[in-house]
Amino acid sequence: MMVKRIRFNLLMVIFALSLFLAGCNNYDGNLIRADHVKDYQSSLTEKTNSILSKESFGLKDCIEIALKNNLNVKASRIQERMARLERKVAFSSFILVVNFDY
């Protein structure tokens, strides 16, 4: 019985290791990064062309586009949301908890 269990465990380890190695064998990080670069460049070109299809821009339009595409503004909005959630969590620790047992 013990020999069967050890043999089963050994087979499972070999099977898991072979699956892991088979998955790592097919991964080509450089090719994936190159594909991402091409996709990003084409999507950026399309986005730029759609924005610049307008004939003229005013100051308000330029500011709106800059704020919409600025990563610092997006990061600040995320941090603001996280701060609100943290405040709610901190406030919830001050709420009394009452347990009724009968």
N, C-alpha and C positions, 0 to 999 in steps of 0.2 A: 504494500500500500504506500509506504513512504517513498519507495523507488519510483512509483508511478507519479506521485506528486512532484518529486524533484524533476523527473523527465518532462512533465507537463509544464512546470515553471520555466525550465530551460528552453523548451520549444516556444513558449510565449515570448520570452526575452529575445530569442533569435528572430521571431516573426516581427516583433515591434522594431527591432534594430534594422531589419531589412526594409521595412516600410519607411523608416526615417531616412535611411541612406538612399533609397530610391527617390524620395522627394527632393533631397538635397542635390542629387546628381543632375536633375533637370533644370535647376535654377541658374539663370544667367543674369546677374544683377546689372551688368553693363548694357545688355540688350534692353532690359526693362527700363533703365534710366534713359536710354536713347529714345525709346518709344514715348516716354513721358515728355521729354524735351520737345519732340516733334508735335505731339498733341497740344502741349501748352502754347507753343509758338503759333500754331494754326488757330487755336481758340482765341488767343490774344489778338491776332490779326483780324479775325472776324468781329470781335468785340470792338476793336478800334474803328473798323470800317463802319459798323453800325452807329457808333457814337458820332463819328465825323461826317456822317451823311448829311447832317444839317449844314446849311450854307454859312450861317454866322452864329457866333456865340457872344453872349453878353457876360458881364462879370458874374451875375447870379448863376448862369449856366455853368461857368467854369468852376465856381466854388462848389456847386452841387455835385459835379462830376468828381472833383478832387476829394470831397468828403465821402462820397460813396465808395471810392476805390482805395482810400488810404488805409493801410494796414494798421497804423497806430490808432486810428479812430475805431476800427473794428476791435482791436485788442482792448481799448479802453471801455468799450461797451460790454465786452465779455467780463472784464474785471468789475465793472459796475454791477452787473447781474450777479456775479459771484458774491460781491459784498452784500447785496440785498439778501441773498439766500443765507449767508453766514449770519446776518443780523437776525433773520427769522429763527434760525436754529438756536442762536444764543438767547433770544427772547423766550423761546419755548422751554429752556431749562429753568426759567424763573416761575413758570406756571406750576401751581400746586397740583400734586397728584394725590388723589384720595382713593383708597381701596376699601371697599366694603366686603367684609366676609360675614357669612352667617352660618 
